[in-house]
């Protein structure tokens, strides 16, 4: 028995070494942690349980029968994050470049199946050179099996991808279908075709970082939700995100102890909105003053900055926030902001996370680039996402709510549950000056008359009371009481039940 145990431990030690000490040192030399070091940082201490440590590939072509490392380039298993169950896989670049073989893919699929069966989040730590060429179509079949499970798990359990090295070719489509993608600056990249192929086909010269680095995907493409300085910071942020999310679509988000008064009064909010309607202010200040302990977890911070998305807690419960940002493009809606917000709203609706919408929107961004780019369809995505949502929804208009953008931003007409407004709110078809120039076009050459018409329009419509008279605004509230009113509103909606007409699925304008 002693010999058998010693043999077991020897095999385990060999498996833990992955591609060997030399390759581990090379991994560290690139500023990257190994697959197992990442797992140790991700999970609670002592909670890691591994699956399939001794699995190896079955390929016998190109001399592969002489290279059969235990684990086949991916560490899989389960553990806990702050005491809550998660499943994970962590690709090991030291073993055959982390390339995906048939058995590598089967290990990942096994973990994803277990995650769905047991209703727990799945986290993928990606660091792979792509498909294992020696296995040909078997490797491609393995990828497709993973893709199918991403699709089946979507909206059932949270899926989080962390890109911690290369992720190229077909491999990118698995992270693309997950709920959140994090990247590590300077050491991770994602692209369908690499710089060499791009140069051959289009004659463009581009580096891997420019083509698919963290900066590109967090600022330009919106493929990634956030980028962090190193592996350690990225994994710490994953732990923080998991803490905010429900385990699956049948459970609510975790309720945490909170040390902030739900009825806290914030006098500073009375002066947040400037007297001049064209002066910007920072909507994040309002978000931080509404959340418990001023904590806000922002999603896609560096993309489409004219809209803010992220999570806060109110009375210890997770709430998704969508807010126009007057500091950027005056908070207008455009193609990018509509896509960003629509995806976030749909995620919250999948997992029963209540949605708070903070509105200061002068309309949709005009221009040929927007129209040619399909702003009509992209704007409709956000409209559709809000109209389809059945979770508790509370909306607050702080200043402008003009035109179609008023409708889109979780208006009462899209069945938002509570619609509040500050006294500074303006709910109208358009701004007073533009409206007056259209209505009184006969006086367009008389500045004095036009100024009077503008003043009359402002007095009549540049306020929340016309909408309140019609029941489109439930209450005009004092800014200082906002946290109290919103906390009470969400508390009253905890048992909300809303049924949609039966259908296989809707046809959102993609």
Protein Blocks (a to p, Z undefined) as FASTA:
>chain_A
ZZmmmmmmmmmmmmmnonojklmmmmmmnopacfklmmmmmpcghiaccehklgccfbfg
ehlmmmccehilpacddddeehiacddddddfkggnlpacfklmmmmmmmmmmmmmnopa
cddddddebjafklmmmmmmmmmmmmmmmmmmgokaccddddfbdcehjllmmmmmmmbd
cddehiaccdfbdfklmmmmnopacdfklmmpmklmmmmnomambdcfblklmmmmmmmm
mmmpcfblkbccdddddfbdfklccfklmmmpcfblkbccdfklmmmmmpghhiacdehk
lgoklbccddddeehiacddddddfkggnlpacfklmmmmmmmmmmmmmnopacdddddd
ebjcedjklmmnopmmmmmmmmmmmmmpcbdcddddfkbcehjllmmnopaklopabdcd
dfkbccdfbdfklmmmmmmmmlmmmmklmmmmmmmmmmmmnccklmmmnopafbdcdfkl
mmmmmmmmmmmmmmgccdddddfbdcddZZ
